[in-house]
Amino acid sequence: MFNEIYPDASRTLVDAGIHFAEEVGEVSEAIHHYTGQHLQKQFEEVKLEMADLISCALGIGNSLGIDLGEEFANMFNNNCHVCHGLPCTCNFTTISAIKT
């Protein structure tokens, strides 16, 4: 579906990456607004921006020939991909230690 809506030829990968970064900022801003007043209108904006961000990520994946559905299935085939817990028992300290 995303290949038909956003064909590879319509933008460069660099443009797609910049667009993705902008979408991350829009999600962050929407969450910030929602945490201030918790209005339903603000929550609807968070949902819209999150869906927009995911659609952008899917478009980039398609441009690179990556099946993100398959990648998610592989990554989470044994619950959390870090601790393998269900539910996840990771915390920021655990994740930070792995990244360094």
N, CA, C and O atoms as a GROMACS GRO file, in nm:
protein
  400
    1MET      N    1   0.082  -0.119   0.000
    1MET     CA    2   0.000   0.000   0.000
    1MET      C    3   0.087   0.126   0.000
    1MET      O    4   0.063   0.219  -0.077
    2PHE      N    5   0.190   0.128   0.087
    2PHE     CA    6   0.273   0.248   0.096
    2PHE      C    7   0.357   0.267  -0.030
    2PHE      O    8   0.386   0.381  -0.067
    3ASN      N    9   0.396   0.159  -0.094
    3ASN     CA   10   0.467   0.173  -0.221
    3ASN      C   11   0.381   0.240  -0.326
    3ASN      O   12   0.432   0.314  -0.410
    4GLU      N   13   0.252   0.214  -0.323
    4GLU     CA   14   0.162   0.277  -0.420
    4GLU      C   15   0.136   0.423  -0.385
    4GLU      O   16   0.127   0.508  -0.474
    5ILE      N   17   0.123   0.452  -0.257
    5ILE     CA   18   0.097   0.591  -0.214
    5ILE      C   19   0.221   0.678  -0.229
    5ILE      O   20   0.214   0.790  -0.279
    6TYR      N   21   0.335   0.623  -0.186
    6TYR     CA   22   0.461   0.697  -0.186
    6TYR      C   23   0.565   0.620  -0.267
    6TYR      O   24   0.653   0.555  -0.209
    7PRO      N   25   0.558   0.625  -0.400
    7PRO     CA   26   0.656   0.550  -0.480
    7PRO      C   27   0.798   0.600  -0.456
    7PRO      O   28   0.820   0.718  -0.429
    8ASP      N   29   0.893   0.507  -0.466
    8ASP     CA   30   1.034   0.542  -0.443
    8ASP      C   31   1.079   0.661  -0.525
    8ASP      O   32   1.157   0.744  -0.477
    9ALA      N   33   1.032   0.670  -0.647
    9ALA     CA   34   1.077   0.776  -0.738
    9ALA      C   35   1.028   0.915  -0.695
    9ALA      O   36   1.078   1.015  -0.746
   10SER      N   37   0.932   0.922  -0.602
   10SER     CA   38   0.876   1.051  -0.564
   10SER      C   39   0.961   1.127  -0.465
   10SER      O   40   0.937   1.246  -0.441
   11ARG      N   41   1.064   1.061  -0.405
   11ARG     CA   42   1.150   1.130  -0.309
   11ARG      C   43   1.280   1.052  -0.294
   11ARG      O   44   1.287   0.933  -0.324
   12THR      N   45   1.381   1.122  -0.247
   12THR     CA   46   1.509   1.054  -0.223
   12THR      C   47   1.508   0.995  -0.082
   12THR      O   48   1.424   1.030   0.001
   13LEU      N   49   1.601   0.907  -0.058
   13LEU     CA   50   1.613   0.848   0.076
   13LEU      C   51   1.651   0.955   0.178
   13LEU      O   52   1.606   0.952   0.292
   14VAL      N   53   1.734   1.050   0.136
   14VAL     CA   54   1.770   1.162   0.225
   14VAL      C   55   1.645   1.242   0.261
   14VAL      O   56   1.625   1.276   0.378
   15ASP      N   57   1.561   1.273   0.162
   15ASP     CA   58   1.436   1.345   0.189
   15ASP      C   59   1.348   1.266   0.286
   15ASP      O   60   1.287   1.323   0.376
   16ALA      N   61   1.342   1.135   0.265
   16ALA     CA   62   1.261   1.050   0.352
   16ALA      C   63   1.314   1.053   0.495
   16ALA      O   64   1.235   1.055   0.590
   17GLY      N   65   1.446   1.052   0.511
   17GLY     CA   66   1.506   1.058   0.644
   17GLY      C   67   1.477   1.190   0.714
   17GLY      O   68   1.448   1.192   0.834
   18ILE      N   69   1.484   1.298   0.640
   18ILE     CA   70   1.452   1.430   0.697
   18ILE      C   71   1.305   1.435   0.737
   18ILE      O   72   1.271   1.486   0.844
   19HIS      N   73   1.219   1.383   0.651
   19HIS     CA   74   1.076   1.380   0.681
   19HIS      C   75   1.052   1.298   0.808
   19HIS      O   76   0.971   1.337   0.892
   20PHE      N   77   1.121   1.185   0.822
   20PHE     CA   78   1.105   1.102   0.941
   20PHE      C   79   1.143   1.180   1.067
   20PHE      O   80   1.073   1.174   1.167
   21ALA      N   81   1.254   1.251   1.061
   21ALA     CA   82   1.298   1.331   1.176
   21ALA      C   83   1.194   1.437   1.212
   21ALA      O   84   1.168   1.461   1.330
   22GLU      N   85   1.135   1.498   1.112
   22GLU     CA   86   1.030   1.596   1.137
   22GLU      C   87   0.910   1.531   1.205
   22GLU      O   88   0.850   1.588   1.296
   23GLU      N   89   0.875   1.411   1.161
   23GLU     CA   90   0.761   1.340   1.220
   23GLU      C   91   0.788   1.304   1.367
   23GLU      O   92   0.698   1.311   1.450
   24VAL      N   93   0.912   1.267   1.398
   24VAL     CA   94   0.947   1.239   1.538
   24VAL      C   95   0.924   1.363   1.623
   24VAL      O   96   0.869   1.355   1.733
   25GLY      N   97   0.964   1.478   1.571
   25GLY     CA   98   0.941   1.604   1.642
   25GLY      C   99   0.794   1.634   1.662
   25GLY      O  100   0.754   1.684   1.767
   26GLU      N  101   0.712   1.604   1.562
   26GLU     CA  102   0.569   1.628   1.573
   26GLU      C  103   0.505   1.536   1.677
   26GLU      O  104   0.414   1.578   1.749
   27VAL      N  105   0.550   1.412   1.684
   27VAL     CA  106   0.499   1.321   1.788
   27VAL      C  107   0.538   1.374   1.926
   27VAL      O  108   0.455   1.377   2.017
   28SER      N  109   0.662   1.414   1.941
   28SER     CA  110   0.710   1.467   2.068
   28SER      C  111   0.629   1.589   2.110
   28SER      O  112   0.591   1.602   2.227
   29GLU      N  113   0.605   1.678   2.018
   29GLU     CA  114   0.527   1.798   2.048
   29GLU      C  115   0.384   1.763   2.087
   29GLU      O  116   0.329   1.821   2.181
   30ALA      N  117   0.323   1.670   2.017
   30ALA     CA  118   0.186   1.630   2.048
   30ALA      C  119   0.178   1.567   2.187
   30ALA      O  120   0.084   1.593   2.262
   31ILE      N  121   0.276   1.483   2.221
   31ILE     CA  122   0.278   1.421   2.354
   31ILE      C  123   0.295   1.528   2.460
   31ILE      O  124   0.229   1.524   2.564
   32HIS      N  125   0.383   1.622   2.435
   32HIS     CA  126   0.406   1.732   2.530
   32HIS      C  127   0.277   1.810   2.555
   32HIS      O  128   0.244   1.840   2.670
   33HIS      N  129   0.204   1.842   2.450
   33HIS     CA  130   0.078   1.914   2.466
   33HIS      C  131  -0.024   1.832   2.544
   33HIS      O  132  -0.095   1.884   2.631
   34TYR      N  133  -0.031   1.703   2.514
   34TYR     CA  134  -0.128   1.616   2.581
   34TYR      C  135  -0.097   1.604   2.731
   34TYR      O  136  -0.189   1.605   2.813
   35THR      N  137   0.030   1.593   2.767
   35THR     CA  138   0.064   1.576   2.908
   35THR      C  139   0.033   1.701   2.990
   35THR      O  140   0.024   1.694   3.113
   36GLY      N  141   0.016   1.814   2.923
   36GLY     CA  142  -0.017   1.937   2.995
   36GLY      C  143  -0.160   1.941   3.044
   36GLY      O  144  -0.185   1.973   3.160
   37GLN      N  145  -0.256   1.907   2.958
   37GLN     CA  146  -0.397   1.921   2.994
   37GLN      C  147  -0.478   1.793   2.982
   37GLN      O  148  -0.588   1.785   3.036
   38HIS      N  149  -0.427   1.695   2.914
   38HIS     CA  150  -0.497   1.567   2.894
   38HIS      C  151  -0.634   1.584   2.829
   38HIS      O  152  -0.732   1.521   2.870
   39LEU      N  153  -0.642   1.671   2.729
   39LEU     CA  154  -0.768   1.690   2.657
   39LEU      C  155  -0.782   1.584   2.549
   39LEU      O  156  -0.683   1.540   2.490
   40GLN      N  157  -0.906   1.542   2.523
   40GLN     CA  158  -0.931   1.441   2.420
   40GLN      C  159  -0.880   1.487   2.284
   40GLN      O  160  -0.825   1.407   2.208
   41LYS      N  161  -0.897   1.616   2.254
   41LYS     CA  162  -0.849   1.670   2.126
   41LYS      C  163  -0.697   1.651   2.115
   41LYS      O  164  -0.646   1.618   2.007
   42GLN      N  165  -0.625   1.671   2.224
   42GLN     CA  166  -0.480   1.654   2.224
   42GLN      C  167  -0.443   1.506   2.209
   42GLN      O  168  -0.345   1.473   2.143
   43PHE      N  169  -0.521   1.417   2.271
   43PHE     CA  170  -0.496   1.275   2.259
   43PHE      C  171  -0.517   1.229   2.114
   43PHE      O  172  -0.442   1.147   2.063
   44GLU      N  173  -0.619   1.282   2.050
   44GLU     CA  174  -0.645   1.249   1.909
   44GLU      C  175  -0.528   1.293   1.822
   44GLU      O  176  -0.493   1.224   1.726
   45GLU      N  177  -0.467   1.406   1.855
   45GLU     CA  178  -0.350   1.454   1.781
   45GLU      C  179  -0.230   1.361   1.802
   45GLU      O  180  -0.154   1.336   1.708
   46VAL      N  181  -0.213   1.309   1.924
   46VAL     CA  182  -0.106   1.213   1.950
   46VAL      C  183  -0.126   1.090   1.862
   46VAL      O  184  -0.032   1.042   1.800
   47LYS      N  185  -0.248   1.037   1.858
   47LYS     CA  186  -0.277   0.919   1.776
   47LYS      C  187  -0.247   0.945   1.629
   47LYS      O  188  -0.187   0.861   1.562
   48LEU      N  189  -0.289   1.059   1.579
   48LEU     CA  190  -0.266   1.095   1.439
   48LEU      C  191  -0.116   1.105   1.409
   48LEU      O  192  -0.069   1.052   1.308
   49GLU      N  193  -0.043   1.173   1.495
   49GLU     CA  194   0.101   1.191   1.472
   49GLU      C  195   0.177   1.059   1.484
   49GLU      O  196   0.272   1.036   1.410
   50MET      N  197   0.135   0.971   1.576
   50MET     CA  198   0.200   0.841   1.588
   50MET      C  199   0.178   0.759   1.461
   50MET      O  200   0.271   0.696   1.410
   51ALA      N  201   0.056   0.760   1.410
   51ALA     CA  202   0.027   0.686   1.286
   51ALA      C  203   0.107   0.745   1.170
   51ALA      O  204   0.156   0.671   1.085
   52ASP      N  205   0.119   0.876   1.166
   52ASP     CA  206   0.196   0.942   1.061
   52ASP      C  207   0.344   0.903   1.068
   52ASP      O  208   0.407   0.878   0.966
   53LEU      N  209   0.398   0.896   1.190
   53LEU     CA  210   0.537   0.855   1.209
   53LEU      C  211   0.558   0.711   1.162
   53LEU      O  212   0.655   0.683   1.091
   54ILE      N  213   0.468   0.622   1.199
   54ILE     CA  214   0.482   0.482   1.160
   54ILE      C  215   0.470   0.468   1.008
   54ILE      O  216   0.543   0.389   0.947
   55SER      N  217   0.379   0.543   0.946
   55SER     CA  218   0.366   0.535   0.801
   55SER      C  219   0.494   0.582   0.732
   55SER      O  220   0.533   0.528   0.629
   56CYS      N  221   0.557   0.683   0.789
   56CYS     CA  222   0.683   0.732   0.734
   56CYS      C  223   0.792   0.626   0.747
   56CYS      O  224   0.869   0.603   0.654
   57ALA      N  225   0.800   0.561   0.863
   57ALA     CA  226   0.899   0.455   0.884
   57ALA      C  227   0.874   0.339   0.787
   57ALA      O  228   0.969   0.284   0.732
   58LEU      N  229   0.749   0.303   0.766
   58LEU     CA  230   0.717   0.196   0.671
   58LEU      C  231   0.759   0.234   0.530
   58LEU      O  232   0.809   0.151   0.454
   59GLY      N  233   0.737   0.359   0.494
   59GLY     CA  234   0.777   0.407   0.362
   59GLY      C  235   0.928   0.398   0.342
   59GLY      O  236   0.974   0.359   0.234
   60ILE      N  237   1.004   0.435   0.444
   60ILE     CA  238   1.150   0.426   0.435
   60ILE      C  239   1.191   0.279   0.423
   60ILE      O  240   1.278   0.245   0.343
   61GLY      N  241   1.130   0.194   0.503
   61GLY     CA  242   1.159   0.051   0.494
   61GLY      C  243   1.133  -0.002   0.354
   61GLY      O  244   1.214  -0.077   0.300
   62ASN      N  245   1.021   0.036   0.296
   62ASN     CA  246   0.988  -0.007   0.160
   62ASN      C  247   1.092   0.043   0.061
   62ASN      O  248   1.134  -0.031  -0.028
   63SER      N  249   1.134   0.168   0.077
   63SER     CA  250   1.235   0.224  -0.014
   63SER      C  251   1.366   0.147  -0.008
   63SER      O  252   1.439   0.138  -0.107
   64LEU      N  253   1.396   0.091   0.108
   64LEU     CA  254   1.520   0.016   0.127
   64LEU      C  255   1.502  -0.134   0.102
   64LEU      O  256   1.597  -0.211   0.111
   65GLY      N  257   1.380  -0.173   0.072
   65GLY     CA  258   1.353  -0.315   0.050
   65GLY      C  259   1.348  -0.396   0.179
   65GLY      O  260   1.376  -0.516   0.178
   66ILE      N  261   1.314  -0.330   0.289
   66ILE     CA  262   1.306  -0.396   0.419
   66ILE      C  263   1.160  -0.426   0.451
   66ILE      O  264   1.076  -0.336   0.445
   67ASP      N  265   1.130  -0.549   0.484
   67ASP     CA  266   0.997  -0.588   0.528
   67ASP      C  267   0.992  -0.569   0.679
   67ASP      O  268   1.034  -0.657   0.755
   68LEU      N  269   0.940  -0.455   0.722
   68LEU     CA  270   0.940  -0.425   0.865
   68LEU      C  271   0.852  -0.520   0.945
   68LEU      O  272   0.881  -0.546   1.062
   69GLY      N  273   0.746  -0.572   0.886
   69GLY     CA  274   0.665  -0.672   0.954
   69GLY      C  275   0.748  -0.795   0.989
   69GLY      O  276   0.740  -0.847   1.100
   70GLU      N  277   0.826  -0.840   0.893
   70GLU     CA  278   0.914  -0.955   0.916
   70GLU      C  279   1.021  -0.923   1.019
   70GLU      O  280   1.053  -1.006   1.104
   71GLU      N  281   1.077  -0.803   1.012
   71GLU     CA  282   1.180  -0.763   1.107
   71GLU      C  283   1.126  -0.757   1.250
   71GLU      O  284   1.193  -0.800   1.344
   72PHE      N  285   1.004  -0.704   1.266
   72PHE     CA  286   0.942  -0.701   1.399
   72PHE      C  287   0.918  -0.843   1.450
   72PHE      O  288   0.946  -0.873   1.567
   73ALA      N  289   0.868  -0.930   1.363
   73ALA     CA  290   0.842  -1.069   1.402
   73ALA      C  291   0.972  -1.136   1.448
   73ALA      O  292   0.972  -1.208   1.547
   74ASN      N  293   1.081  -1.114   1.375
   74ASN     CA  294   1.210  -1.171   1.414
   74ASN      C  295   1.262  -1.112   1.544
   74ASN      O  296   1.313  -1.183   1.631
   75MET      N  297   1.248  -0.981   1.558
   75MET     CA  298   1.303  -0.912   1.674
   75MET      C  299   1.232  -0.953   1.803
   75MET      O  300   1.295  -0.964   1.908
   76PHE      N  301   1.102  -0.974   1.795
   76PHE     CA  302   1.023  -1.002   1.915
   76PHE      C  303   0.973  -1.146   1.920
   76PHE      O  304   0.874  -1.175   1.987
   77ASN      N  305   1.040  -1.237   1.849
   77ASN     CA  306   0.995  -1.376   1.846
   77ASN      C  307   1.011  -1.445   1.980
   77ASN      O  308   0.951  -1.550   2.003
   78ASN      N  309   1.092  -1.389   2.069
   78ASN     CA  310   1.111  -1.445   2.203
   78ASN      C  311   1.083  -1.337   2.306
   78ASN      O  312   1.162  -1.313   2.397
   79ASN      N  313   0.967  -1.270   2.290
   79ASN     CA  314   0.922  -1.163   2.379
   79ASN      C  315   1.012  -1.041   2.364
   79ASN      O  316   1.051  -1.008   2.252
   80CYS      N  317   1.047  -0.974   2.473
   80CYS     CA  318   1.135  -0.856   2.465
   80CYS      C  319   1.267  -0.898   2.402
   80CYS      O  320   1.325  -1.000   2.439
   81HIS      N  321   1.314  -0.820   2.307
   81HIS     CA  322   1.437  -0.858   2.236
   81HIS      C  323   1.563  -0.840   2.320
   81HIS      O  324   1.670  -0.883   2.278
   82VAL      N  325   1.553  -0.777   2.436
   82VAL     CA  326   1.669  -0.757   2.522
   82VAL      C  327   1.668  -0.858   2.638
   82VAL      O  328   1.759  -0.939   2.651
   83CYS      N  329   1.564  -0.852   2.720
   83CYS     CA  330   1.560  -0.939   2.840
   83CYS      C  331   1.482  -1.068   2.816
   83CYS      O  332   1.488  -1.161   2.896
   84HIS      N  333   1.409  -1.074   2.705
   84HIS     CA  334   1.324  -1.188   2.669
   84HIS      C  335   1.210  -1.210   2.767
   84HIS      O  336   1.148  -1.316   2.769
   85GLY      N  337   1.184  -1.108   2.849
   85GLY     CA  338   1.076  -1.119   2.946
   85GLY      C  339   0.939  -1.092   2.884
   85GLY      O  340   0.926  -1.026   2.781
   86LEU      N  341   0.838  -1.145   2.950
   86LEU     CA  342   0.699  -1.120   2.914
   86LEU      C  343   0.621  -1.105   3.043
   86LEU      O  344   0.582  -1.207   3.100
   87PRO      N  345   0.596  -0.985   3.092
   87PRO     CA  346   0.631  -0.859   3.030
   87PRO      C  347   0.780  -0.826   3.043
   87PRO      O  348   0.853  -0.888   3.120
   88CYS      N  349   0.820  -0.728   2.967
   88CYS     CA  350   0.959  -0.682   2.968
   88CYS      C  351   0.997  -0.633   3.108
   88CYS      O  352   0.918  -0.566   3.176
   89THR      N  353   1.118  -0.668   3.150
   89THR     CA  354   1.168  -0.622   3.280
   89THR      C  355   1.285  -0.526   3.265
   89THR      O  356   1.350  -0.491   3.364
   90CYS      N  357   1.311  -0.482   3.143
   90CYS     CA  358   1.420  -0.387   3.119
   90CYS      C  359   1.388  -0.252   3.182
   90CYS      O  360   1.272  -0.217   3.204
   91ASN      N  361   1.492  -0.178   3.209
   91ASN     CA  362   1.477  -0.039   3.249
   91ASN      C  363   1.583   0.042   3.176
   91ASN      O  364   1.666  -0.015   3.104
   92PHE      N  365   1.582   0.171   3.193
   92PHE     CA  366   1.674   0.257   3.120
   92PHE      C  367   1.819   0.218   3.147
   92PHE      O  368   1.901   0.221   3.056
   93THR      N  369   1.852   0.183   3.271
   93THR     CA  370   1.989   0.146   3.306
   93THR      C  371   2.030   0.020   3.231
   93THR      O  372   2.143   0.011   3.182
   94THR      N  373   1.939  -0.077   3.223
   94THR     CA  374   1.968  -0.202   3.150
   94THR      C  375   1.999  -0.173   3.004
   94THR      O  376   2.098  -0.222   2.950
   95ILE      N  377   1.914  -0.094   2.942
   95ILE     CA  378   1.931  -0.062   2.799
   95ILE      C  379   2.056   0.020   2.778
   95ILE      O  380   2.129  -0.004   2.681
   96SER      N  381   2.085   0.116   2.866
   96SER     CA  382   2.205   0.199   2.851
   96SER      C  383   2.332   0.116   2.860
   96SER      O  384   2.428   0.142   2.787
   97ALA      N  385   2.333   0.017   2.947
   97ALA     CA  386   2.452  -0.068   2.963
   97ALA      C  387   2.478  -0.150   2.837
   97ALA      O  388   2.593  -0.176   2.803
   98ILE      N  389   2.373  -0.191   2.770
   98ILE     CA  390   2.387  -0.271   2.649
   98ILE      C  391   2.440  -0.185   2.536
   98ILE      O  392   2.520  -0.233   2.455
   99LYS      N  393   2.399  -0.061   2.527
   99LYS     CA  394   2.436   0.028   2.418
   99LYS      C  395   2.581   0.074   2.425
   99LYS      O  396   2.636   0.117   2.324
  100THR      N  397   2.644   0.066   2.541
  100THR     CA  398   2.781   0.117   2.551
  100THR      C  399   2.884   0.011   2.525
  100THR      O  400   3.004   0.038   2.530
   0.00000   0.00000   0.00000
